[in-house]
Amino acid sequence: MTKRTLLLQAPHRAGAGRRVLRALAATTAVALVGAGCHLLDVNNPDIVPASNLGTVGALPTIRAGAIGDFAFAYGGSGAGGSGGTTEGQILISGMLGDELINTETFPDRVQADARQPDPSSGTLETVFRSLARARGSAEGAAAKFRALSPDTTKDAGLSEMLSLAGFTYIMFAEDYCSGVPMDNVSAAGTLTYGVPLTRTQILDTALDRFNQALGAANALTIGAKASMQQLAELGLARANLDLGNYAAAATAAATVTTGFNYLTLYDINTTRQNDGVFNGMRTFKRYGVANIEGGVGLAWRTSPDPRTPIFRSPATNNGFDGITPQYDQLRYFDKKASIPLATGLEARLIGAEAAYQAGDTATMLTTLNALRAAPPAYILAGDPANPTNSPVPIPPGTLAPLTGPTSLPAAVTMLFNERARWLWLTGHRLYDLRRLVRPAGPGGGYGLAASTLWPSGAYFKNGLVYGNAFVYPVPLTEQNNPNFTACLDVLP
């Protein structure tokens, strides 16, 4: 296939009246039950005038642009930012959670790591706007497919765009405060300011997008039908889990095969197409792997696990700040490493949690041990002793089976530790920590004490102390929106 870079000159608008005039499509692929299929390969740039985006021939370009915006918002890139670090949701959620720590000097990132994210932070605003742009691109692309496609039963684009839109809503609900306004732009370019939505309302909107995506996937008559169905079902499962609808989550997850994997792919054709997780950590040394952060975080470094491969090379390697030990990840090997978005592995973990919620810890344990016995091939592990070697799938038999939990609290710890290791650096850990400390009952909480999971006391540098943030705020510039004043709440 001829490689092409697609540069869109169509206007996008996202929140606070900002105007984003172009979007460069990052290369993304769907792995269909273990087999990859490139949607776009890139080489020579093409300029696509906005006037040409209203015809059926523009649909591949529109789809590519939406996929590129999503990949940028999710995994970040190597474009602009501080020394090339433009982070996405994976890095910032990992930093506010216990996966990552700050290893550089930018005050707004240091504050966020210390659980004091600043609404006026330019860095955090950029990340928020990237996600808003990805949402608008995906929903706009879905509208274009509805309007222009001669037969949506022969084109998976409609279903895929609706699912990507659904995942942006999930990220807003999982990583941000309650009260995010969803601004919209009409086809004519008119901006309509959104009203603040609660976390439940945002997740309900995600469910709506995934249900639409599933309907479009069910109508397909082409080979991508099964993969689009599973992508939508996994989205339904995750959104229902976030809402505490465990039975519905389990029903949706059960339809997803363990080998299913939808990847966002990155590339080296342009810096915007780079894997931002790799760049932010290993290229620019602004993020590092945490370890028992604040005395309570997970022991990522001192309890080695092949699912979370970590190294420090040389042994004296420090971060950009020159003082913080730089421990790097080995799951994403280079600037073109792909990042899983939706996997059958996650579906099995959702099923295990639903079993726990139903009082069936035996099924939970069986499910977890089945994954450990046969790790999915898309979970890659690097060798900390030889960090220049490419990561490879984890061989069967590497992970010893778990033994039965002796109590319900032990079962919760086991389940969420397994989720932490399997879903490492895929943007799940922050919301899992939030769910663990949320009051038990409706809403999907477990009622654990925040002091046992979230750091407090003295922060490890700059003389700071940890704050009490569980979420990121909506940027201060959103107050340009007459409907928005502040977050509705900042509860976990």
Residue pairs with C-beta under 8 A, 6 or more apart in sequence:
1 38
1 41
2 41
2 43
3 41
3 42
3 43
3 44
3 269
4 40
4 41
4 42
4 43
4 44
4 45
4 46
5 24
5 25
5 42
5 43
5 44
5 45
5 46
5 269
5 270
6 24
6 25
6 40
6 42
6 46
6 48
6 61
6 64
6 65
6 68
7 22
7 24
7 25
7 45
7 46
7 47
7 48
8 22
8 23
8 24
8 25
8 48
8 53
8 61
8 62
8 65
9 21
9 22
9 47
9 48
9 49
9 50
10 22
10 23
10 48
10 50
10 53
10 62
10 65
11 19
11 20
11 21
11 50
11 185
11 189
12 19
12 20
12 21
12 23
12 69
12 133
12 136
12 137
12 140
12 185
13 19
13 20
13 136
13 183
13 185
13 189
13 191
14 20
14 129
14 132
14 133
14 135
14 136
14 183
14 185
15 128
15 129
15 132
15 181
15 183
15 475
15 477
15 478
15 481
16 183
16 475
16 477
16 478
16 479
16 480
16 481
17 191
17 480
18 129
18 477
20 129
20 133
23 65
23 68
23 69
23 133
23 137
24 68
24 270
24 272
24 273
25 40
25 42
25 61
25 64
25 65
25 67
25 68
26 67
26 68
26 71
26 72
26 77
26 264
26 265
26 266
26 267
26 272
26 273
27 38
27 39
27 40
27 41
27 42
27 265
27 266
27 267
27 269
27 273
28 39
28 40
28 67
28 68
28 70
28 71
28 263
28 264
28 265
29 36
29 37
29 38
29 39
29 263
29 265
29 338
30 36
30 37
30 39
30 160
30 224
30 227
30 231
30 262
30 263
31 37
31 260
31 261
31 262
31 263
31 378
32 224
32 226
32 227
32 260
33 226
33 227
33 257
33 259
33 260
33 261
34 259
34 261
34 377
34 378
36 263
38 265
39 63
39 64
39 67
40 64
40 67
42 267
42 269
42 273
43 269
48 58
48 61
52 58
53 61
53 62
53 144
54 148
55 148
56 148
56 149
56 150
58 144
58 148
59 144
59 145
59 148
59 149
59 155
59 157
62 140
62 141
62 144
62 145
63 141
63 145
63 157
63 160
63 161
65 137
65 141
66 134
66 137
66 138
66 140
66 141
66 161
66 164
67 164
67 264
68 272
68 273
69 130
69 133
69 134
69 137
69 138
70 134
70 137
70 138
70 164
70 167
70 168
70 264
71 264
71 265
71 266
71 273
72 86
72 88
72 130
72 134
72 272
72 276
73 88
73 89
73 127
73 130
73 131
73 133
73 134
73 168
73 171
74 88
74 89
74 90
74 134
74 167
74 171
74 264
74 339
74 341
74 427
75 88
75 90
75 264
75 266
75 275
75 276
75 277
75 339
76 85
76 86
76 87
76 88
76 90
76 91
76 275
76 276
76 277
76 279
76 280
77 86
77 88
77 266
77 271
77 272
77 273
77 274
77 275
77 276
77 279
78 84
78 85
78 86
78 271
78 272
78 274
78 276
78 279
78 283
78 335
79 86
79 270
79 271
79 272
79 274
80 86
80 271
81 87
81 123
81 126
82 104
82 106
82 123
82 284
82 286
83 284
83 286
83 320
84 271
84 279
84 283
84 284
85 276
85 279
85 280
85 284
85 286
86 126
86 130
86 276
87 123
87 127
87 276
87 280
87 287
88 127
88 130
88 131
88 276
88 277
89 127
89 131
89 171
89 175
89 427
90 276
90 277
90 339
90 425
90 426
90 427
91 100
91 276
91 277
91 280
91 287
92 112
92 124
92 127
92 175
92 472
93 174
93 175
93 427
93 429
93 430
93 431
94 100
94 287
94 425
94 427
94 429
94 430
95 101
95 102
95 109
95 112
95 113
95 287
96 112
96 113
96 115
96 117
96 175
96 430
96 469
96 470
96 471
96 472
97 429
97 430
97 432
97 433
98 290
98 293
98 296
98 297
98 298
98 300
98 429
98 433
98 453
98 455
99 289
99 290
99 298
99 300
99 420
99 424
99 425
99 429
100 113
100 281
100 287
100 288
100 289
100 290
101 113
101 287
101 288
101 289
101 290
101 293
101 324
101 460
102 109
102 110
102 112
102 113
102 286
102 287
102 288
102 319
102 324
103 285
103 286
103 287
103 288
103 318
103 319
103 320
103 321
103 324
103 325
103 326
104 110
104 284
104 285
104 286
104 287
104 319
104 320
104 321
105 320
105 321
106 123
106 286
108 117
108 118
108 121
108 122
108 123
108 124
109 123
109 286
110 461
110 462
110 464
111 117
111 118
111 121
111 464
112 118
112 121
112 124
112 472
113 459
114 459
114 462
114 464
114 465
114 466
114 467
115 454
115 455
115 466
115 467
115 468
115 469
116 464
116 466
116 467
116 469
117 124
117 469
117 472
117 473
118 124
118 473
119 473
119 474
119 475
119 476
120 475
120 476
121 475
124 472
124 473
124 475
125 475
125 476
125 477
128 176
128 472
128 474
128 475
129 475
131 168
131 171
131 172
132 183
134 164
134 168
135 165
135 168
135 169
135 172
135 182
136 183
136 184
136 185
138 161
138 162
138 164
138 165
138 168
139 161
139 165
139 184
140 185
141 157
141 161
142 158
142 161
142 162
142 165
142 212
143 187
145 152
145 155
145 157
145 158
145 161
146 152
146 158
149 155
149 157
149 158
152 158
152 216
152 219
153 219
153 220
153 221
153 222
154 220
154 221
154 222
155 222
156 217
156 220
156 222
156 224
156 225
156 227
156 228
158 213
158 216
159 213
159 214
159 216
159 217
159 220
159 228
159 231
159 232
160 213
160 228
160 231
162 209
162 210
162 212
162 213
162 216
162 232
163 209
163 210
163 213
163 228
163 231
163 232
163 235
165 209
166 206
166 207
166 209
166 210
166 213
166 232
166 235
166 239
167 206
167 235
167 341
167 342
169 202
169 203
169 205
169 206
169 209
169 239
170 203
170 206
170 235
170 238
170 239
170 242
171 427
172 180
172 182
172 202
173 199
173 202
173 203
173 206
173 242
174 242
174 427
174 430
174 431
174 434
175 427
175 430
175 431
175 471
175 472
176 471
176 472
176 473
176 474
177 471
177 472
177 473
177 474
177 487
177 488
177 489
177 490
178 196
178 198
178 199
178 487
178 488
178 489
178 490
178 491
179 196
179 197
179 198
179 474
179 484
179 486
179 487
179 488
179 489
180 196
180 197
180 202
180 474
181 193
181 194
181 195
181 196
181 197
181 474
181 478
181 481
181 483
181 484
182 194
182 197
182 202
182 205
183 191
183 192
183 193
183 194
183 481
184 191
184 192
184 194
185 191
185 192
186 192
193 481
193 482
193 483
193 484
194 481
194 483
195 483
195 484
196 483
196 484
196 487
196 488
197 205
198 488
200 243
200 443
203 239
203 242
203 243
204 243
206 235
206 239
207 236
207 239
207 240
209 235
210 232
210 233
210 235
210 236
210 239
211 232
211 236
213 228
213 231
213 232
213 235
214 229
214 232
214 233
214 236
216 228
217 225
217 228
217 229
217 231
217 232
218 225
218 229
220 228
227 260
227 262
229 255
230 255
230 256
230 257
230 260
230 342
230 344
231 262
231 342
233 252
233 253
233 255
233 256
233 347
234 252
234 253
234 256
234 260
234 262
234 342
234 343
234 344
234 346
234 347
235 342
236 248
236 249
236 252
237 249
237 250
237 252
237 253
237 256
237 346
237 347
237 350
238 249
238 342
238 346
238 350
240 246
240 248
240 249
240 252
241 249
241 350
241 353
241 354
241 444
242 431
242 435
242 444
243 443
243 444
244 442
244 443
244 444
244 445
245 444
246 353
246 354
246 357
246 358
246 444
247 354
247 358
249 350
249 353
249 354
250 350
250 351
250 354
250 355
253 346
253 347
253 348
253 350
253 351
253 354
254 347
254 351
256 344
256 347
257 344
258 344
258 345
258 347
258 348
258 371
258 376
259 344
259 376
259 377
260 342
260 343
260 344
260 347
261 340
261 342
261 343
261 344
261 345
261 376
261 378
262 340
262 341
262 342
262 343
263 338
263 339
263 340
263 341
263 378
264 338
264 339
264 340
264 341
265 336
265 338
266 273
266 274
266 275
266 276
266 335
266 336
266 337
266 338
266 339
267 273
267 274
267 335
267 336
268 274
268 335
268 336
273 336
274 335
274 336
275 332
275 334
275 335
275 336
275 337
275 338
275 339
277 329
277 332
277 337
277 339
277 425
278 332
278 333
278 334
278 335
278 337
279 335
280 286
280 287
281 287
281 288
281 289
281 328
281 329
282 328
282 329
283 335
284 320
285 318
285 319
285 320
285 326
286 319
286 320
288 319
288 324
288 325
288 326
288 327
288 328
289 300
289 301
289 308
289 310
289 327
289 328
289 329
290 297
290 298
290 300
290 301
291 297
291 299
291 300
291 301
291 302
291 327
292 298
292 299
292 302
293 455
294 454
294 455
294 456
294 457
294 466
295 455
295 457
296 451
296 452
296 453
296 454
296 455
297 453
297 455
298 417
298 420
300 308
300 310
301 310
301 327
304 310
304 384
305 421
306 381
306 394
306 398
306 399
307 375
307 379
307 381
307 394
307 399
307 421
307 422
307 424
308 329
308 331
308 421
308 424
309 329
309 330
309 331
309 381
309 382
309 383
309 384
309 391
310 327
310 328
310 329
310 330
310 384
311 327
311 328
311 330
311 382
311 384
311 387
312 325
312 326
312 327
312 328
313 328
313 387
317 325
317 326
318 324
318 325
318 326
319 325
319 326
321 461
323 461
324 460
324 461
328 387
329 424
329 425
330 381
330 382
330 383
330 384
330 387
330 391
331 337
331 380
331 381
331 382
331 391
331 424
331 425
332 339
332 425
333 380
333 382
333 390
333 391
339 425
339 426
340 378
340 426
341 426
343 376
343 378
344 376
345 371
345 376
345 378
345 379
345 422
345 423
346 422
346 423
346 428
348 367
348 370
348 371
349 367
349 368
349 371
349 415
349 418
349 419
349 422
349 423
351 367
352 363
352 364
352 367
352 368
352 415
352 418
353 364
353 415
353 419
355 361
355 363
355 364
355 367
356 364
356 411
356 412
356 415
361 404
361 405
361 408
361 411
362 404
364 411
364 415
365 402
365 404
365 405
365 414
368 402
368 414
368 415
368 418
369 401
369 402
371 418
371 422
372 399
372 400
372 401
372 402
373 396
373 397
373 399
373 401
374 396
375 393
375 394
375 395
375 396
375 398
375 399
376 393
377 393
378 393
379 393
379 394
379 422
380 391
380 392
380 393
380 394
381 391
381 392
381 393
381 394
382 389
382 390
382 391
383 389
402 414
402 418
405 411
405 413
405 414
412 436
412 446
412 448
416 432
416 436
419 428
419 432
420 429
420 432
423 429
433 453
433 454
433 470
433 492
434 470
434 471
434 492
435 444
435 445
435 446
435 492
436 445
436 446
436 448
436 453
437 445
437 446
437 447
437 448
437 449
437 450
437 453
437 454
437 470
437 492
438 444
438 445
438 446
438 447
438 491
438 492
439 445
439 447
440 446
440 447
445 492
450 470
450 492
454 466
454 468
454 470
455 466
456 465
456 466
456 468
457 465
457 466
458 464
458 465
458 466
459 465
459 466
469 490
470 490
470 491
470 492
471 487
471 490
471 492
473 487
473 490
474 484
474 486
474 487
478 484
479 485
